[in-house]
Amino acid sequence: MTSYLKTDGAAAGPRDSVAVTVVETDACHLCADAHDVLDEFARRGYSIEVTTRDLRSPEGQALMLHHRAALSPLVLVEGRFFSQGRLSRGKLARLLEDRRPAQRPARGA
């Protein structure tokens, strides 16, 4: 199972994955850092489906305007505002942990 999917919006990820949209622009070190953070959490076992949108595209501009974001990247989780600018590892960890399916005990335990 792929836990980190970077898509153009056409591919669907696992049902239990968390949908993250990153509105980014070229030569944006905070955008690159956001992808590094998302990669890190995927390597730690979190199921994240990432969709990227170019800030200069009509959709990207509409999202920035709708969420009143002044900094890139704009990060949405399940379509809701999560952050702008530097993506907080701590805040993301809390959200992902809250959404992680509960571990079921092994049979016979």
C-alpha positions as CSV (number, residue, x, y, z in Angstrom):
1,M,0.0,0.0,0.0
2,T,1.3,3.4,-0.9
3,S,1.1,5.7,2.1
4,Y,2.2,8.9,0.3
5,L,0.7,9.7,-3.0
6,K,1.5,12.9,-4.8
7,T,-1.3,13.3,-7.4
8,D,-2.7,15.8,-9.9
9,G,-6.1,15.2,-8.4
10,A,-7.1,12.3,-10.8
11,A,-5.8,9.4,-8.7
12,A,-7.6,8.3,-5.6
13,G,-5.8,7.0,-2.5
14,P,-6.7,4.5,0.1
15,R,-10.0,5.2,1.9
16,D,-8.3,5.6,5.3
17,S,-5.8,8.1,3.9
18,V,-5.8,11.8,4.9
19,A,-6.3,14.1,1.9
20,V,-3.8,17.0,1.9
21,T,-3.8,19.7,-0.7
22,V,-0.6,21.9,-1.1
23,V,-1.0,25.1,-3.0
24,E,2.6,26.0,-4.0
25,T,4.8,28.0,-6.3
26,D,8.2,27.6,-8.0
27,A,11.3,28.4,-6.0
28,C,9.5,28.2,-2.7
29,H,11.7,26.8,0.1
30,L,8.7,26.5,2.4
31,C,6.8,24.5,-0.2
32,A,9.7,22.1,-0.6
33,D,9.9,21.9,3.2
34,A,6.2,21.0,3.4
35,H,6.7,18.1,1.0
36,D,9.7,16.9,3.1
37,V,7.5,17.0,6.2
38,L,4.7,15.0,4.4
39,D,7.3,12.5,3.1
40,E,8.6,12.1,6.6
41,F,5.2,11.3,8.0
42,A,4.5,8.9,5.2
43,R,7.8,7.0,6.0
44,R,6.5,6.8,9.6
45,G,3.5,4.9,8.5
46,Y,0.8,7.6,8.1
47,S,-1.4,7.3,5.1
48,I,-1.4,10.6,3.3
49,E,-2.8,11.4,-0.2
50,V,-1.2,14.7,-1.4
51,T,-2.5,16.8,-4.2
52,T,-0.5,19.8,-5.4
53,R,-1.9,22.9,-7.0
54,D,0.1,25.7,-8.7
55,L,-0.5,29.0,-7.0
56,R,-0.6,30.6,-10.5
57,S,-3.4,28.3,-11.7
58,P,-7.0,29.5,-11.5
59,E,-7.8,26.8,-8.9
60,G,-4.7,27.7,-6.9
61,Q,-5.6,31.4,-6.9
62,A,-9.2,30.6,-6.0
63,L,-8.0,28.5,-3.0
64,M,-5.6,31.2,-1.8
65,L,-8.3,33.8,-2.1
66,H,-11.0,31.7,-0.4
67,H,-8.7,30.8,2.5
68,R,-7.2,34.3,2.6
69,A,-3.7,32.9,2.6
70,A,-0.9,35.4,2.3
71,L,2.0,32.9,2.3
72,S,2.9,29.8,0.3
73,P,2.4,27.0,0.7
74,L,-1.3,26.9,1.6
75,V,-2.0,23.5,3.1
76,L,-5.5,22.1,3.3
77,V,-6.5,18.9,5.1
78,E,-9.7,17.3,3.9
79,G,-10.4,20.6,2.1
80,R,-10.1,22.7,5.2
81,F,-7.5,25.3,6.1
82,F,-4.6,23.8,8.0
83,S,-1.6,26.2,7.5
84,Q,0.1,28.7,5.4
85,G,3.9,29.2,5.3
86,R,6.0,26.8,7.3
87,L,4.1,23.5,7.9
88,S,4.2,22.7,11.6
89,R,5.4,19.1,12.3
90,G,3.9,19.1,15.7
91,K,0.5,20.3,14.6
92,L,0.5,17.8,11.7
93,A,1.6,14.9,14.0
94,R,-1.4,15.7,16.4
95,L,-3.9,15.7,13.6
96,L,-2.6,12.5,11.9
97,E,-2.4,10.7,15.2
98,D,-6.0,11.7,16.0
99,R,-7.1,10.3,12.6
100,R,-5.1,7.1,12.7
101,P,-7.3,4.0,12.9
102,A,-7.2,2.4,16.3
103,Q,-4.9,-0.6,16.5
104,R,-6.8,-3.8,17.0
105,P,-5.4,-6.3,19.5
106,A,-4.1,-9.6,18.0
107,R,-6.5,-12.6,18.1
108,G,-6.3,-14.6,21.2
109,A,-4.8,-11.7,23.2
